[in-house]
Amino acid sequence: MNPLQQNLAATRQRIDDAAHAAGRDPGDVAMMLAVKTQPAETIRAALEAGYTLIGHNRVQELRATAEELTDIPHQVHMIGRLQSNKISQALRWVSCVQSVDSIRLADRLERAAAARERELEVFVQVNTSGEDTKGGVRPEDVPDLCRHIGTLDNLRLRGLMTIGANSTEEDVVRASYTDLAELRTAVADSGAPGTEHATELSMGMTRDLEIAIDAGATMVRVGTGVFGERAA
């Protein structure tokens, strides 16, 4: 195996080991490749190795690589903040937007999806750590936003997403994930139309995926562990 293949396999093994340690089925935890700044040829190599779920932080990076990858089956999620003027460009390529953090953005995505006569899967991004540098809706505003999305014809609420607390204290990081898991359960069990299938938890990255999986993550977003340190 080449270095990229080795990193992919090693990261997947970490995920599997963490799932086993948590008493969970490894098949219940998806591995998303956060492909920030990676060129199309590197992304292609990962896709050809069988890792076909990728996430983009920026629409311009998505646009720069998407055309070259149309011949290989894969799923693309938007995991970074999405500006309103980039929505139409993003929807050309993505099947899911994980960074919905306002009713305004949800409504704009709804209109764009309706114009394309398609459904769009979404996650609500939640700022569970309370850090000013992170995007996401406040935890107390999650129920209202999820209920609103549930009323929209072209959006399908899959679950919640967060970026873990930027802390060296494991308990602080863990709390940012367990809080999201509790919110997910409350949303899915709320009985509000359109929220019953919001069961996914997109949380955890290379540095803390074991903590996230133990807290219930169903999808982890890994970049550095696969591709190495990335440019800003």
N, C-alpha and C positions, 0 to 999 in steps of 0.2 A: 504493500500500500504506500502511496505517496503521503507527504505530511498532512495535506488537507484531509485525505481519507482517514488517516490515523486520528486526527483531531475530532472528526465527525464521529467515528466509532467510540472514541474515549468519552466524548460528551454524552452520547447516547447511553453508554454504560453507566456513567454517573447518574443519569436520570433513572435508569432501570434499578440501580442499586438503592437509590433514595426511595423509590416507590416500594421496593421490597421491605426496606427498613421501616417504612410507615404502614406496612401491612396492606399495600395497595397493589393493583394490577398495573405493571408498567405500561401496558397497552392503553391505559386510561390517561396517560400523560403525553401530550403531543410535544414535539420538539420543533420550535420555529427558529429559523435562521434569521437573525437580525443582520441584514446585509449592508448596513450603512457604509458608504464609500467604496464598496467592493465593485470591481469592474465586471462586465458581463461574462467574461471568460471564466472568472473564479466562481461566480454564481452558477454558471452552466455546469462546471465540474461538480459542484455540490448536488445539483439536481440530478445529474447523471449517476451519482453515487446513491441515489434513492431518497434524498432528503428534499422533499418537494413542497414544503410549506415555508414561505419566506415573508419577512416583514420589512417594510421600508419606512424610514423616518421622514424622508423629504420627497415631495412630488418630483422635484427636478432630478433627483437621483433615480427614481422609478422610471421617469420618462427617458432618461439616458440609456437605460439598459433593457427596457421592456421589449422593444422591437426585435432585439437580437435573440430573445428567448421564446418567441411565440411558437416555435416548432417543438418545444418540449413541455409536456403536461406539468403544471404546477399551480399552486394557489398563492395569491399575493394578498397580504393584509397591509393596511396603512396603520402604523403604530406610533407615528409622531403627530404632532399638532397639525391640523389641516386648516389652512386658510381658505376663506370662502371663495376667493378668486381662483383657487386651484382644484375646487371640487370636481368640475367637469373633466379636467385632465385626469384626476385620480380615478374617477369612475370608469374611465376607458379600460383600466387594467385591474383594479382591485375587486375582490369578492367580498371584502369585509373592511370596515373602518373600526379600529379599536379605541379611538381617541375622542369619542363623542362626550363632550363635557358641558353641553348647554342645550336648552330647548331651541334656541336660535339655530345652532349648527344642525340639530336633528331635523328641523323643518327644511333647511336648505338642502340637506341630503335627500330628504323625502321628495322635494320638488325635482331635484336632478335625477333621481332614480325613476320617478314617474315619467319624466321626459324621455328617458331611455327605455321605458316600458320594461323595467327589470326590478327584481328584488335585490336588496342590499342588506347583508348581515352587519350588525353593529354590536360593539361592546360599549358600555358606559365606563369612561375612565374616572377613577376616584382617587383623590389625594388623601390617602389614609394616613400618611405621615405628618401632614400639616406643614410641610416645608414649602416656603414661598417659591423656591426654584422649580417646583414640580407642577405640571398641569393636572387638571382633573377637577371634578365637582367635589364640593364638600360632602362628607358622609351623610350629613343630615338632609342634604338635598337629593340624595339618590332615589328615594321612593317616588318623588314627584316627577323626576326626569324619566325614570323607567316607565311609570304609568303613561306619561305622554307619548313616549316612543311606541308603547303598546297599542296606541290608537291609530298609528300611521299605517297606511295601506302597503307601502313599499319597503318599509324597514322591518327587519326581523331581529329582535333582541336576543343575542346569544348568551350574554353574561356580563361580567365586570372585569375591568383591567386596572392594575395599579403598578407603580414603580415603587419598589421597597424603600424603606427608610435608609438614608445615607448615614449609616452608623456602624461603628465597630462593636457595638453591644448587641449580642444576638437576641436578647429579649426585646429590644426596641424594633429590630428588623422583623422578628416573629410577630409582634403585635400588629405591625402594618399589614401583615398577610392574614392573620386570624380575623382581624376586623373586616377585611374584605370578604372572607368566607362567611362570616355571620351576616353581612349585608346581602350577599348572594342568596343565602337561604331565605332571608326575610322577603326578598323580591320574588323569588320563585314560588314561595308559599303564600304570597299576598292575595292571590285570587284575582288580581287585576288582569283584564284581558290583554293578551299579548306578552305577558311576563312569565307564563308558566314554563317556558322552555329556556329561560335565562339561567342555565345551569353551569356555564363555563366560568373558569377562573384563570385569566391570563395574568400570571405573576411569577416573578423569579427570573433571574438572569445568571450569567456565568458565576458570579461571585457568591450567590446565595440560593441557588436552585434547590439545594437539599432542604433548607428551611421552608421554602415555598411549597415544595411537594409534601412535606410533612404537614403543612397547614391546609393542604387540599388543592393545590394548583392542578389544573387540567391541561395547561399549556405553559411552557416556559420559553422565554425569548433569549436565545444565546447568540453571541457574536464573538466576543474576545476569545472565548475558549476554543472556538473553531478557526477563526481567521487571524487571531493575534491582535495586538494593540492596533487601534484604528485612528485615522486622522479625525480631527474635529469636524 
